[in-house]
Amino acid sequence: MVLGIKFKMIDSLYTRDPQDTDLGKKIIKNSILLIDEIGFESFNFKKLAAKIGSAEKSIYRYFDNKHLLLLFLTSWYWEWVHYLINVNVKQVSDPKRKLNIVIENIVLATHENTSNEYINENILHRVIIKEGAKAYHTFDVDDENKVGLFYSYKSLTQTVSEIILEVNPNFKYPLSLASNFIEMANNQFYFAKHLPRLTNIKNCDDMETDLVEMLNLFADKLLK
């Protein structure tokens, strides 16, 4: 169990770190719930302010706009996945087992950490599945990349790629495979729930197990 977890985030994401105050945590908690409920397009700070019983201007003290808030949420999630991977592979020496753990953590990081009162990882994962790509599929992605707004995602991908190279040091495409594992996991969840004819993963109780098995199969075939 993780107690009182706080990740160091890129300063450009916020005006004031919401992890540092009760109001900030309330903003994060309820933005996740509201985006999950109504979608990012319909979400705005006026609706969030009404939900938390605060003035809209108080939210702007933490985030300049809702895009940066979404970037904060996606970055926090990737930091969470990265944290789980680092903790769980720390005492493991076998590269193949490390990669198995990586895949399990990418898929199973959705499970709620009940000790964290302001972020429900299960609900946040639903937001990432439906809305996460909107954080970087934007016209300004290059400018945002220059100021480091995608650091968390790139750092996670780098760690996964290094473990891939431990399995096969001669593999030519470690970053590509790492980012595909991450994207594929979320896309397959999305397809299974909303576009089932695009995947063999079924929206059922065994969905996570099937997805882990599928990604491990791809890893075994590609990294021989």
LUMKOL-756564 format. One record per atom (N, C-alpha, C, O, CB): y, z, x; residue in three letters. Coordinates in steps of 0.2 Angstrom, whole numbers, plus 2048, in hexadecimal, padded with zeros to 3 digits. Glycine has a CB too. Example, Ala and Ser with C-alpha at 12.3 -4.5 7.8 and 13.67 -1.06 7.14 Angstrom:
<atoms>
7E4827842ALA/7EA82783EALA/7F0827842ALA/7EF82A847ALA/7EA82D839ALA/7F5823840SER/7FB824844SER/800827840SER/806828843SER/7FD81D846SER/
</atoms>
This chain:
<atoms>
7FA800804MET/800800800MET/806800804MET/807804809MET/8008067FBMET/80B7FC802VAL/8117FB806VAL/8177FF803VAL/8187FE7FDVAL/8137F4807VAL/81A804806LEU/81F809803LEU/826807806LEU/82780680CLEU/81D810805LEU/82A806801GLY/831805803GLY/8327FF807GLY/8367FF80CGLY/83480B806GLY/82F7F9806ILE/82F7F480AILE/8367F0809ILE/8397F0804ILE/82A7EE808ILE/8397EE80FLYS/83F7EB80FLYS/83F7E6815LYS/83D7E781BLYS/8457F0810LYS/8417DF813PHE/8417DA818PHE/8487D881BPHE/84C7D9817PHE/83D7D4816PHE/8487D7821LYS/84F7D5824LYS/84F7CD822LYS/84C7C9824LYS/84F7D682BLYS/8557CC81EMET/8567C581BMET/85C7C281FMET/8607C6822MET/8577C5814MET/85C7BC81FILE/8627B8822ILE/8687BA81EILE/8687BA818ILE/8607B0822ILE/86D7BC822ASP/8737BE81FASP/8777B981BASP/87A7BB816ASP/8787C0824ASP/8767B381CSER/8797AD818SER/8767AD811SER/8797A980DSER/8787A781CSER/8717B0810LEU/86E7B0809LEU/8727B4804LEU/8727B37FELEU/8677B3809LEU/8767B9806TYR/8797BE802TYR/8807C0804TYR/8817BF80ATYR/8757C4800TYR/8847C3800THR/88A7C6802THR/8897CD804THR/88C7D0809THR/88F7C67FDTHR/8847D0800ARG/8827D7801ARG/87B7D8800ARG/8787D57FBARG/8867DC7FDARG/8777DB805ASP/8707DB804ASP/86E7DF7FEASP/86F7E57FEASP/86C7DE80BASP/86B7DC7F9PRO/8697DF7F3PRO/8637E57F4PRO/8627E97F0PRO/8677DB7EEPRO/8607E47FAGLN/85B7E97FBGLN/85E7F07FDGLN/85A7F57FDGLN/8567E7801GLN/8647F07FEASP/8677F7800ASP/86A7FB7FBASP/86C8017FCASP/86D7F5805ASP/86B7F97F5THR/86E7FD7EFTHR/8697FC7E9THR/8657F87E8THR/8757FA7EETHR/86A8017E5ASP/8678027DEASP/8697FC7DAASP/8647F97D7ASP/8688087DBASP/86F7FA7DALEU/8717F47D6LEU/86E7EE7D9LEU/86C7E97D5LEU/8797F47D6LEU/86E7ED7DFGLY/86B7E77E2GLY/8647E67E0GLY/8627E17DFGLY/86C7E77EAGLY/8607EC7E1LYS/8597EC7DFLYS/8587EA7D8LYS/8547E67D6LYS/8567F27E1LYS/85D7EC7D4LYS/85C7EB7CCLYS/85E7E37CBLYS/85B7E07C7LYS/8627EF7C9LYS/8627E17CFILE/8647D97CFILE/85E7D57D0ILE/85C7D17CDILE/86A7D87D3ILE/85A7D77D6ILE/8547D47D8ILE/84F7D47D3ILE/84C7CF7D1ILE/8527D67DFILE/84D7DA7D1LYS/8487DB7CCLYS/8497D77C6LYS/8447D47C3LYS/8487E37CALYS/84F7D87C3ASN/8507D47BDASN/8517CD7BDASN/8507C97B8ASN/8567D87B9ASN/8547CB7C3SER/8547C37C4SER/84D7C07C4SER/84C7BB7C1SER/8587C27CASER/8487C37C7ILE/8417C17C7ILE/83F7C17C0ILE/83C7BC7BEILE/83D7C67CBILE/8407C67BCLEU/83D7C67B5LEU/8417C17B1LEU/83E7BE7ADLEU/83F7CD7B2LEU/8477C07B2LEU/84B7BC7ADLEU/8497B47AFLEU/8497B07AALEU/8537BD7AELEU/8497B37B5ILE/8477AC7B7ILE/8407AA7B5ILE/83F7A57B2ILE/8477AB7BFILE/83C7AF7B5ASP/8357AE7B3ASP/8357AD7ABASP/8317A97A9ASP/8307B47B4ASP/8397B07A8GLU/83A7B07A0GLU/83D7A979EGLU/83A7A6799GLU/83E7B679EGLU/8437A77A1ILE/8467A279EILE/84779C7A3ILE/8497967A1ILE/84D7A479DILE/84579C7A9GLY/8457977AEGLY/84B7977B2GLY/8507997AFGLY/8447907AAGLY/84B7947B8PHE/8517947BCPHE/8577907B9PHE/85D7927BAPHE/84F7917C3PHE/85678A7B6GLU/85B7867B3GLU/85F78A7AEGLU/8657897AEGLU/8587807B0GLU/85C78E7AASER/85F7927A5SER/8627997A7SER/86679C7A4SER/85B79379FSER/86079B7ADPHE/8627A17B0PHE/8697A07B2PHE/86B79B7B5PHE/85D7A37B6PHE/86D7A67B1ASN/8747A67B4ASN/8767AD7B5ASN/8727B27B2ASN/8797A27B0ASN/87B7AF7B9PHE/87D7B67BAPHE/8807B97B4PHE/87F7BF7B3PHE/8827B67C0PHE/8827B57AFLYS/8857B87A9LYS/87F7BB7A5LYS/87F7C17A3LYS/8887B37A4LYS/8797B87A5LYS/8737BA7A1LYS/8707C07A5LYS/86E7C57A2LYS/86E7B47A0LYS/8707BF7ACLEU/86E7C57B0LEU/8727CB7AFLEU/86F7D17AFLEU/86D7C37B7LEU/8787CA7AFALA/87D7D07AEALA/87B7D47A7ALA/87B7DA7A7ALA/8847CE7AFALA/87A7D07A2ALA/8797D379CALA/8727D679CALA/8717DC799ALA/8797CD796ALA/86D7D479FLYS/8677D77A0LYS/8677DD7A3LYS/8637E27A1LYS/8627D27A3LYS/86B7DE7A9ILE/86B7E47ACILE/8717E97AAILE/8717EE7ADILE/86C7E37B4ILE/8757E77A5GLY/87A7EB7A3GLY/87F7EC7A8GLY/8827F27A8GLY/8777F27A1GLY/8817E77ABSER/8877E77B0SER/88B7E17B0SER/88A7DD7ACSER/8837E77B7SER/8917E27B3ALA/8967DC7B3ALA/8937D77B7ALA/8907D77BCALA/89D7DF7B6ALA/8957D07B5GLU/8937CB7B9GLU/8957CB7C0GLU/8927C87C4GLU/8957C47B5GLU/89C7CD7C1LYS/89F7CD7C7LYS/89B7D17CCLYS/89B7D07D2LYS/8A67CF7C7LYS/8977D67CASER/8947DB7CESER/88E7D77D1SER/88C7D97D7SER/8917E17CASER/88B7D27CEILE/8867CE7D1ILE/8897C97D7ILE/8857C87DCILE/8827CA7CCILE/88F7C77D5TYR/8927C37DBTYR/8947C77E1TYR/8957C47E6TYR/8987C07D8TYR/8947CD7E1ARG/8957D17E7ARG/88F7D17EBARG/88F7D27F1ARG/8967D87E5ARG/8897CE7E9TYR/8837CE7ECTYR/8817C67EETYR/87F7C57F3TYR/87D7D17E9TYR/8827C27E9PHE/8807BB7EAPHE/8867B67E8PHE/8897B87E2PHE/87A7B97E6PHE/8887B17ECASP/88D7AD7EAASP/88B7A87E4ASP/88F7A67E0ASP/88F7A87F0ASP/8857A77E3ASN/8827A37DEASN/87B7A47DCASN/8787A77E0ASN/88479B7DFASN/8787A17D7LYS/8717A27D5LYS/86D79E7DALYS/8677A07DBLYS/8707A07CELYS/86F7997DDHIS/86B7957E2HIS/86979A7E8HIS/86379A7EAHIS/86E78F7E5HIS/86E79E7EALEU/86D7A27F0LEU/8687A87EELEU/8647AA7F2LEU/8737A57F3LEU/8697AA7E8LEU/8647AF7E5LEU/85D7AD7E5LEU/8597B07E7LEU/8677B17DELEU/85C7A67E3LEU/8567A47E3LEU/8537A37EALEU/84D7A47EBLEU/85679D7DFLEU/8577A17EFLEU/8557A17F6LEU/8537A87F8LEU/84F7A87FCLEU/85B79E7FALEU/8577AD7F6PHE/8557B47F8PHE/84E7B57F5PHE/84A7B87F9PHE/85A7B97F5PHE/84D7B47EFLEU/8467B67ECLEU/8417B27F0LEU/83B7B57F1LEU/8467B47E5LEU/8427AB7F1THR/83C7A87F4THR/83B7AA7FBTHR/8367AB7FETHR/83E7A07F4THR/8417AC7FFSER/8407AE806SER/83D7B5806SER/8397B680ASER/8477AF809SER/83E7B9801TRP/83B7C0801TRP/8347BF800TRP/8307C2803TRP/83E7C47FBTRP/8327BA7FCTYR/82B7B97FATYR/8277B7801TYR/8227B9802TYR/82A7B47F5TYR/82A7B2804TRP/8277AF80ATRP/8277B5810TRP/8227B5814TRP/82B7A980DTRP/82C7B9810GLU/82B7BF814GLU/8257C3813GLU/8227C6817GLU/8327C3814GLU/8247C480CTRP/81F7C880ATRP/8187C580CTRP/8147C980ETRP/81F7C9802TRP/8177BF80BVAL/8117BC80DVAL/8107BC814VAL/80B7BE817VAL/8117B480BVAL/8157BB818HIS/8157BB81FHIS/8137C2822HIS/80F7C3826HIS/81C7BA822HIS/8167C781ETYR/8147CE820TYR/80D7D081FTYR/80A7D3823TYR/8197D381CTYR/80A7CE819LEU/8037CF818LEU/7FF7CB81DLEU/7FA7CE81FLEU/8027CC811LEU/8007C581FILE/7FD7C2824ILE/7FD7C682BILE/7F77C782EILE/7FF7BB825ILE/8027C882DASN/8037CB833ASN/7FF7D2833ASN/7FC7D3838ASN/80A7CC835ASN/7FF7D582EVAL/7FC7DC82DVAL/7F47DA82DVAL/7F17DE831VAL/7FE7DF827VAL/7F27D682AASN/7EB7D5828ASN/7E77D182EASN/7E17D182EASN/7EA7D1822ASN/7EB7CD832VAL/7E77CA838VAL/7E87CE83EVAL/7E57CC843VAL/7EA7C3839VAL/7EC7D383ELYS/7EE7D7844LYS/7E87D9848LYS/7E87D884ELYS/7F27DD843LYS/7E27DB845GLN/7DC7DE849GLN/7D77D9849GLN/7D17DA84AGLN/7DA7E4845GLN/7D87D3847VAL/7D37CD846VAL/7D37C984CVAL/7D97C684EVAL/7D37C9840VAL/7CE7C8850SER/7CE7C3856SER/7CB7BC854SER/7CD7B8858SER/7CA7C785BSER/7C77BC850ASP/7C47B584EASP/7C97B184BASP/7CB7B2845ASP/7BD7B684AASP/7CA7AB84EPRO/7D07A784BPRO/7CE7A4844PRO/7D27A483FPRO/7D17A184FPRO/7C77A2843LYS/7C57A083CLYS/7C67A5837LYS/7C97A4831LYS/7BE79D83CLYS/7C57AB838ARG/7C57B1834ARG/7CD7B2832ARG/7CF7B482DARG/7C27B7836ARG/7D17B1838LYS/7D87B2837LYS/7DB7AD832LYS/7DF7AF82DLYS/7DC7B183ELYS/7D97A7832LEU/7DB7A282ELEU/7D87A3827LEU/7DC7A2822LEU/7D979B830LEU/7D27A5826ASN/7D07A781FASN/7D47AD81CASN/7D67AC816ASN/7C97AA820ASN/7D77B2820ILE/7DB7B781EILE/7E27B481CILE/7E57B6817ILE/7DC7BC823ILE/7E47AF820VAL/7EB7AC81FVAL/7EA7A9818VAL/7EF7AA813VAL/7EC7A7824VAL/7E57A5816ILE/7E47A1810ILE/7E47A780AILE/7E77A6805ILE/7DE79D810ILE/7E07AC80BGLU/7DF7B1806GLU/7E67B4805GLU/7E87B57FFGLU/7DA7B6808GLU/7EA7B580AASN/7F07B9809ASN/7F57B4805ASN/7FA7B6801ASN/7F37BB80FASN/7F57AD807ILE/7FA7A9804ILE/7F87A87FCILE/7FD7A87F8ILE/7F97A2807ILE/7F27A97FAVAL/7F07A87F3VAL/7F07AF7F0VAL/7F37AF7EAVAL/7E97A67F3VAL/7EE7B47F3LEU/7EE7BB7F0LEU/7F47BF7F1LEU/7F47C57EELEU/7E87BE7F3LEU/7F97BD7F4ALA/7FF7C17F5ALA/8037C27EFALA/8077C67EEALA/8047BE7FAALA/8007BE7E9THR/8037BF7E3THR/8027C67E0THR/8057C87DBTHR/8007BA7DETHR/7FD7C97E2HIS/7FB7D07DFHIS/8017D57E0HIS/8047D57E5HIS/7F57D37E2HIS/8027D87DBGLU/8087DD7DAGLU/8077E37DFGLU/8027E67DFGLU/8097E07D3GLU/80C7E47E3ASN/80C7EA7E7ASN/8107F07E3ASN/8167F07E3ASN/8107E97EEASN/80C7F47E0THR/80F7F97DBTHR/8137FE7DETHR/8178027DBTHR/8097FC7D8THR/8147FE7E5SER/8188037E8SER/81F8017E9SER/8248057EASER/8158057EFSER/8207FA7E7ASN/8277F77E8ASN/82A7F77E1ASN/8287F37DDASN/8277F07EBASN/82E7FB7DFGLU/8307FC7D8GLU/8357F67D6GLU/8357F57D0GLU/8348027D7GLU/8387F27DATYR/83D7ED7D8TYR/83A7E67D9TYR/83E7E27D7TYR/8437EE7DCTYR/8357E57DCILE/8327DE7DCILE/82B7DE7DAILE/8267E27DDILE/8337DB7E3ILE/8297DB7D5ASN/8227DA7D3ASN/8207D37D6ASN/8227CE7D3ASN/8227DA7CBASN/81C7D37DBGLU/81A7CD7DEGLU/8167C87DAGLU/8167C27DBGLU/8167CF7E4GLU/8137CB7D5ASN/80F7C67D0ASN/8147C27CCASN/8137BC7CCASN/80B7CB7CCASN/8197C57CAILE/81E7C17C6ILE/8227BD7CAILE/8247B77C9ILE/8237C67C2ILE/8247C07D0LEU/8287BC7D5LEU/8247B57D7LEU/8277B07D8LEU/8297C07DBLEU/81D7B67D8HIS/8197B07D9HIS/81A7AB7D4HIS/81A7A57D6HIS/8127B27DBHIS/81A7AD7CEARG/81A7A87C8ARG/8217A47C9ARG/82179E7C8ARG/81A7AC7C2ARG/8267A87CBVAL/82D7A57CCVAL/82C7A07D2VAL/82F79A7D1VAL/8327AA7CDVAL/8297A27D7ILE/82879E7DDILE/8257977DBILE/8277927DDILE/8257A17E3ILE/81F7987D7ILE/81B7927D5ILE/82078D7D1ILE/81F7877D3ILE/8157947D1ILE/8237907CDLYS/82778B7C8LYS/82E7897CBLYS/8307847CALYS/82878F7C2LYS/83178E7CFGLU/83878C7D1GLU/83978C7D8GLU/83F78A7DAGLU/83C7927CEGLU/83478E7DCGLY/83678F7E3GLY/8387897E7GLY/83C7897EBGLY/8307917E7GLY/8357837E5ALA/83777D7E8ALA/83E77B7E7ALA/8417777EBALA/8337777E6ALA/84177E7E2LYS/84877C7E1LYS/84D77F7E6LYS/85377E7E6LYS/84A77F7DALYS/84A7847E9ALA/84E7877EFALA/8507837F4ALA/8557847F8ALA/84B78E7F1ALA/84B77E7F6TYR/84D7797FBTYR/84C7727FATYR/84E76E7FETYR/84777B801TYR/84A7707F4HIS/84B7697F1HIS/8527687EEHIS/8537677E8HIS/8457687ECHIS/8577687F3THR/85E7687F1THR/8627637F5THR/85F7617FBTHR/86176F7F1THR/8677617F3PHE/86B75C7F6PHE/86E75F7FDPHE/86F75C802PHE/87175A7F2PHE/86F7667FDASP/872769803ASP/86D76C807ASP/86F77080CASP/87776E800ASP/86776A807VAL/86176D80BVAL/86376D812VAL/861772816VAL/85B76A809VAL/865768815ASP/86676781CASP/86C76C81EASP/86B76F824ASP/86976081EASP/87176D81BASP/87677181DASP/87477981CASP/87577D820ASP/87D770818ASP/87077A817GLU/86D781816GLU/86878281BGLU/86878881EGLU/86A78180FGLU/86577D81EASN/86077E823ASN/86378082AASN/86178482EASN/85B778824ASN/86977D82BLYS/86D77E831LYS/86F785832LYS/870788837LYS/873779831LYS/87078982CVAL/87379082CVAL/86D79482BVAL/86E79A82AVAL/878791827VAL/86779282BGLY/86179682CGLY/85E799825GLY/85A79E825GLY/86279C830GLY/86079681FLEU/85E798819LEU/856798818LEU/85479B813LEU/862795813LEU/85379481BPHE/84C79381APHE/848796820PHE/842794821PHE/84A78B81APHE/84B79B823TYR/84779E829TYR/8417A1827TYR/83C7A082BTYR/84C7A382CTYR/8417A4822SER/83B7A8820SER/8357A381FSER/82F7A5821SER/83C7AC819SER/83679E81BTYR/83179981ATYR/82E796820TYR/828795821TYR/833794815TYR/833794825LYS/83179182BLYS/82D796830LYS/829794833LYS/83778E82FLYS/82F79C830SER/82C7A1834SER/8257A2831SER/8207A2836SER/8307A7834SER/8247A282BLEU/81D7A3828LEU/81979D82ALEU/81379E82CLEU/81D7A4821LEU/81C797829THR/81879182BTHR/816791832THR/81178F834THR/81C78B829THR/81B793837GLN/81979383EGLN/81479883FGLN/80F796843GLN/820795842GLN/81379E83CTHR/80E7A283DTHR/80779F83BTHR/8027A083FTHR/80F7A983ATHR/80779C835VAL/801799833VAL/7FF794838VAL/7F9793839VAL/80279782CVAL/80379083ASER/80278A83ESER/7FF78D845SER/7FA789848SER/808786840SER/801792848GLU/7FF79584EGLU/7F779784DGLU/7F3797852GLU/80379B850GLU/7F679A847ILE/7EF79C846ILE/7EA796845ILE/7E5796847ILE/7EF7A083FILE/7ED791842ILE/7E978A842ILE/7E8788849ILE/7E278584AILE/7ED78583EILE/7EC78884DLEU/7EB786854LEU/7E678A858LEU/7E378885CLEU/7F2786858LEU/7E6791856GLU/7E0795859GLU/7DA792857GLU/7D579385BGLU/7E179C856GLU/7D9790851VAL/7D278D84EVAL/7D1787852VAL/7CB786854VAL/7D378C847VAL/7D6782852ASN/7D577C856ASN/7DB77A85AASN/7E0777857ASN/7D3776851ASN/7DB77C860PRO/7E177B864PRO/7E3773865PRO/7E9772867PRO/7E077D86BPRO/7DF76F863ASN/7E0768864ASN/7E376485DASN/7E475E85DASN/7DA764866ASN/7E3768858PHE/7E5766851PHE/7EC763852PHE/7F1767854PHE/7E476B84CPHE/7EE75D850LYS/7F475A851LYS/7FA75C84CLYS/7FF75B84DLYS/7F3753850LYS/7F875F846TYR/7FC760841TYR/7FC76783ETYR/7FC768838TYR/7FB75B83BTYR/7FD76C842PRO/7FD773840PRO/80277583BPRO/801778836PRO/7FD778846PRO/80877383CLEU/80E774838LEU/80D771831LEU/80E77482CLEU/81577383BLEU/80B76B831SER/80A76782BSER/80476A827SER/80576B821SER/80876082CSER/7FF76C82ALEU/7F9770827LEU/7FB777824LEU/7FA77881ELEU/7F377082BLEU/7FF77A828ALA/802781826ALA/806780820ALA/80578481BALA/80578482CALA/80B77C820SER/80F77B81ASER/80B778814SER/80D77A80ESER/81577781CSER/806774815ASN/802772810ASN/7FE77780CASN/7FD777806ASN/7FE76C812ASN/7FB77C810PHE/7F878180EPHE/7FC785809PHE/7FA787803PHE/7F5786813PHE/80278780BILE/80778B807ILE/809787801ILE/80978A7FBILE/80D78D80CILE/80B781802GLU/80D77D7FCGLU/80777C7F7GLU/80877C7F1GLU/8107777FEGLU/80277A7FAMET/7FC7787F6MET/7FA77E7F1MET/7F877D7ECMET/7F67767FAMET/7FA7847F4ALA/7F878A7F0ALA/7FC78B7EAALA/7FA78C7E5ALA/7F87907F5ALA/80378A7EBASN/80778B7E5ASN/8077857E1ASN/8077867DAASN/80E78C7E8ASN/80677F7E3ASN/8067797DFASN/7FF7797DBASN/7FF7777D5ASN/8067737E3ASN/7FA77B7DEGLN/7F377B7DAGLN/7F47817D5GLN/7F177F7CFGLN/7EE77D7DFGLN/7F77867D6PHE/7F878B7D1PHE/7FC7887CBPHE/7FA7887C5PHE/7FC7917D3PHE/8017847CDTYR/8057817C8TYR/80277C7C4TYR/80277C7BETYR/80C77E7CBTYR/7FE7787C7PHE/7FA7727C4PHE/7F57757BFPHE/7F47737BAPHE/7F776E7C9PHE/7F177A7C2ALA/7EC77D7BEALA/7EF7807B7ALA/7EC7807B2ALA/7E97837C1ALA/7F57837B7LYS/7F87867B1LYS/7FB7817ADLYS/7FC7827A7LYS/7FC78B7B3LYS/7FE77C7B0HIS/8037777ACHIS/8017707ACHIS/80276C7A7HIS/80A7787AFHIS/7FE76D7B1LEU/7FC7667B2LEU/7F47667B4LEU/7F37647BALEU/8007627B7LEU/7F07687B0PRO/7E97697B2PRO/7E57637B5PRO/7E07637B8PRO/7E576C7ADPRO/7E875D7B3ARG/7E47577B5ARG/7E67557BCARG/7E47507BFARG/7E67517B0ARG/7EA7597BFLEU/7EC7587C6LEU/7E875C7CBLEU/7EA75C7D1LEU/7F47597C7LEU/7E47607C9THR/7E07657CDTHR/7D97667CATHR/7D87657C5THR/7E476B7CETHR/7D57687CFASN/7CE76A7CDASN/7CE7727CCASN/7C97757CAASN/7C97687D2ASN/7D37757CEILE/7D477C7CDILE/7D577E7C6ILE/7DA77B7C3ILE/7D97807D2ILE/7D17827C3LYS/7D27847BCLYS/7D678A7BBLYS/7D578F7BFLYS/7CB7847B9LYS/7DA78A7B5ASN/7DE7907B4ASN/7D97957B0ASN/7D87957AAASN/7E378E7AFASN/7D67997B4CYS/7D179E7B2CYS/7D17A47B6CYS/7D57A47BBCYS/7CA79B7B1CYS/7CD7A97B5ASP/7CD7AF7B9ASP/7CB7AE7C0ASP/7CD7B27C4ASP/7C87B47B5ASP/7C77A97C1ASP/7C57A77C8ASP/7C97A27CCASP/7C87A07D1ASP/7BE7A47C8ASP/7CF7A17C9MET/7D479C7CCMET/7D679E7D3MET/7D57997D8MET/7DA79C7C8MET/7D77A47D5GLU/7D97A67DCGLU/7D37A57E0GLU/7D47A27E6GLU/7DC7AD7DCGLU/7CD7A77DETHR/7C77A67E2THR/7C679F7E4THR/7C479D7EATHR/7C17AA7DFTHR/7C679B7DFASP/7C57947E0ASP/7CA7917E4ASP/7C978C7E9ASP/7C57907D9ASP/7D17937E4LEU/7D67907E8LEU/7D57927EFLEU/7D678E7F4LEU/7DD7927E6LEU/7D37987F1VAL/7D179B7F7VAL/7CC7967FAVAL/7CC794800VAL/7D07A27F8VAL/7C67957F6GLU/7C17927F8GLU/7C378A7FAGLU/7C07887FFGLU/7BB7927F3GLU/7C77877F6MET/7C97807F7MET/7CD7807FEMET/7CC77B802MET/7CD77E7F1MET/7D27847FFLEU/7D6784805LEU/7D278580BLEU/7D3782810LEU/7DC789804LEU/7CD78A80BASN/7C878B810ASN/7C4785812ASN/7C3783818ASN/7C479180FASN/7C278180DLEU/7BE77B80DLEU/7C2776811LEU/7C0773816LEU/7BC779807LEU/7C977580FPHE/7CD770812PHE/7CE77281APHE/7CE76E81EPHE/7D477080FPHE/7CF77981BALA/7D077B822ALA/7CA77A826ALA/7CA77782CALA/7D2783822ALA/7C477B823ASP/7BE77A827ASP/7BD773829ASP/7BB77182FASP/7B877D823ASP/7BE76E824LYS/7BD767825LYS/7C276482ALYS/7C176082ELYS/7BE76381FLYS/7C976782ALEU/7CE76482ELEU/7CE767835LEU/7D076383ALEU/7D476582BLEU/7CB76D836LEU/7CC77083DLEU/7C5770840LEU/7C5774845LEU/7CF77783CLEU/7C176C83FLYS/7BA76C842LYS/7BC76A84ALYS/7B776984ELYS/7B676783FLYS/
</atoms>
